[in-house]
Amino acid sequence: MAKIKKAIDSLTVMTNIVLPNETNSLRNLFGGELLSKMDRCASISAARHCERRVVTASVNHVSFNHPIPEGGIVVLESKVSRAFSTSMEIYVDVWLDDPINQKKIHTNEGIYTFVAVDEFNRPIPIPQMEPETEEEQQRFDAALRRKELSLILSGRMKPADSVELKKLFGS
Ligand SMILES: CC(C)(COP(=O)(O)OP(=O)(O)OC[C@H]1O[C@@H](n2cnc3c(N)ncnc32)[C@H](O)[C@@H]1OP(=O)(O)O)[C@@H](O)C(=O)NCCC(=O)NCCS
């Protein structure tokens, strides 16, 4: 029987402090630094899920909602939100942790697509993922829509061939 995994199996948590050489002219974390950290965190989740080598296929969405200042403690949490045939969607949530005032602010989120590859860099099948929590179920349900959108934007799918997006836009 094919292996089925849980989102928690791929949970990856990375905690960092923002150093001066990682900041922009406003002394907040530089966006590209954060993207690099998010990609690393997501790639570990992807590898944990499929137990294979993985490559980033697409960065589908990144939002920067709140600046992260120099000296801030940044916590990245990533998990597989849905597995397809050879590709998987990974959700990365970023938090600014303030242990002194005991506050945690959700500053960013990013949605990545990774593909499992063999030794010749050819895509290979991966285990399916079964959501458990309400949030995991919501992210799982919306993932096919995002996959279709990403494939359309990258020229890999014709809009007319989409199923989920047509349902959403009613045509
Ligand atoms: C990603 C890669 C392995 C895909 O290879 P490919 O021969 O095009 O393979 P396929 O067309 O069969 O796609 C493989 C899977 O990726 C998915 N995929 C590919 N591009 C995608 C995109 N832009 N958005 C969402 N999914 C994508 C496909 O839908 C397919 O998913 P499925 O099998 O789960 O249905 C290949 O393009 C590659 O090696 N890219 C470079 C990756 C890399 O170097 N990343 C680091 C960047 S510095």
PDBQT file of the ligand as one rigid body, heavy atoms in Angstrom, charges set to zero:
ROOT
HETATM    1  C1  LIG A 201      11.160  21.305 -11.318  1.00  0.00    +0.000 C 
HETATM    2  C2  LIG A 201      11.603  20.321 -12.408  1.00  0.00    +0.000 C 
HETATM    3  C3  LIG A 201      12.243  19.100 -11.763  1.00  0.00    +0.000 C 
HETATM    4  C4  LIG A 201      10.334  19.893 -13.161  1.00  0.00    +0.000 C 
HETATM    5  O1  LIG A 201      10.755  19.017 -14.171  1.00  0.00    +0.000 OA
HETATM    6  P1  LIG A 201       9.853  18.711 -15.465  1.00  0.00    +0.000 P 
HETATM    7  O2  LIG A 201      10.626  17.810 -16.332  1.00  0.00    +0.000 OA
HETATM    8  O3  LIG A 201       9.340  19.982 -16.019  1.00  0.00    +0.000 OA
HETATM    9  O4  LIG A 201       8.723  17.837 -14.837  1.00  0.00    +0.000 OA
HETATM   10  P2  LIG A 201       7.137  17.891 -14.917  1.00  0.00    +0.000 P 
HETATM   11  O5  LIG A 201       6.594  18.764 -15.991  1.00  0.00    +0.000 OA
HETATM   12  O6  LIG A 201       6.734  16.449 -14.911  1.00  0.00    +0.000 OA
HETATM   13  O7  LIG A 201       6.755  18.540 -13.519  1.00  0.00    +0.000 OA
HETATM   14  C5  LIG A 201       6.969  17.847 -12.321  1.00  0.00    +0.000 C 
HETATM   15  C6  LIG A 201       5.958  18.307 -11.306  1.00  0.00    +0.000 C 
HETATM   16  O8  LIG A 201       6.245  19.669 -10.979  1.00  0.00    +0.000 OA
HETATM   17  C7  LIG A 201       5.086  20.446 -11.143  1.00  0.00    +0.000 C 
HETATM   18  N1  LIG A 201       5.501  21.775 -11.556  1.00  0.00    +0.000 N 
HETATM   19  C8  LIG A 201       6.449  22.102 -12.436  1.00  0.00    +0.000 A 
HETATM   20  N2  LIG A 201       6.539  23.437 -12.540  1.00  0.00    +0.000 NA
HETATM   21  C9  LIG A 201       5.624  23.953 -11.697  1.00  0.00    +0.000 A 
HETATM   22  C10 LIG A 201       5.237  25.275 -11.364  1.00  0.00    +0.000 A 
HETATM   23  N3  LIG A 201       5.781  26.352 -11.920  1.00  0.00    +0.000 N 
HETATM   24  N4  LIG A 201       4.252  25.433 -10.441  1.00  0.00    +0.000 NA
HETATM   25  C11 LIG A 201       3.662  24.366  -9.860  1.00  0.00    +0.000 A 
HETATM   26  N5  LIG A 201       3.999  23.087 -10.142  1.00  0.00    +0.000 NA
HETATM   27  C12 LIG A 201       4.969  22.888 -11.046  1.00  0.00    +0.000 A 
HETATM   28  C13 LIG A 201       4.296  19.714 -12.231  1.00  0.00    +0.000 C 
HETATM   29  O9  LIG A 201       2.922  20.077 -12.206  1.00  0.00    +0.000 OA
HETATM   30  C14 LIG A 201       4.525  18.288 -11.806  1.00  0.00    +0.000 C 
HETATM   31  O10 LIG A 201       3.717  18.026 -10.669  1.00  0.00    +0.000 OA
HETATM   32  P3  LIG A 201       2.974  16.611 -10.377  1.00  0.00    +0.000 P 
HETATM   33  O11 LIG A 201       3.828  15.514 -10.941  1.00  0.00    +0.000 OA
HETATM   34  O12 LIG A 201       2.893  16.542  -8.891  1.00  0.00    +0.000 OA
HETATM   35  O13 LIG A 201       1.630  16.716 -11.019  1.00  0.00    +0.000 OA
HETATM   36  C15 LIG A 201      12.590  20.975 -13.425  1.00  0.00    +0.000 C 
HETATM   37  O14 LIG A 201      11.925  22.032 -14.093  1.00  0.00    +0.000 OA
HETATM   38  C16 LIG A 201      13.834  21.509 -12.748  1.00  0.00    +0.000 C 
HETATM   39  O15 LIG A 201      14.759  20.755 -12.460  1.00  0.00    +0.000 OA
HETATM   40  N6  LIG A 201      13.877  22.835 -12.526  1.00  0.00    +0.000 N 
HETATM   41  C17 LIG A 201      15.020  23.454 -11.848  1.00  0.00    +0.000 C 
HETATM   42  C18 LIG A 201      14.846  23.318 -10.341  1.00  0.00    +0.000 C 
HETATM   43  C19 LIG A 201      15.928  24.070  -9.586  1.00  0.00    +0.000 C 
HETATM   44  O16 LIG A 201      17.073  24.022  -9.977  1.00  0.00    +0.000 OA
HETATM   45  N7  LIG A 201      15.510  24.757  -8.524  1.00  0.00    +0.000 N 
HETATM   46  C20 LIG A 201      16.392  25.571  -7.770  1.00  0.00    +0.000 C 
HETATM   47  C21 LIG A 201      16.359  26.939  -8.321  1.00  0.00    +0.000 C 
HETATM   48  S1  LIG A 201      17.786  27.823  -7.951  1.00  0.00    +0.000 SA
ENDROOT
TORSDOF 0
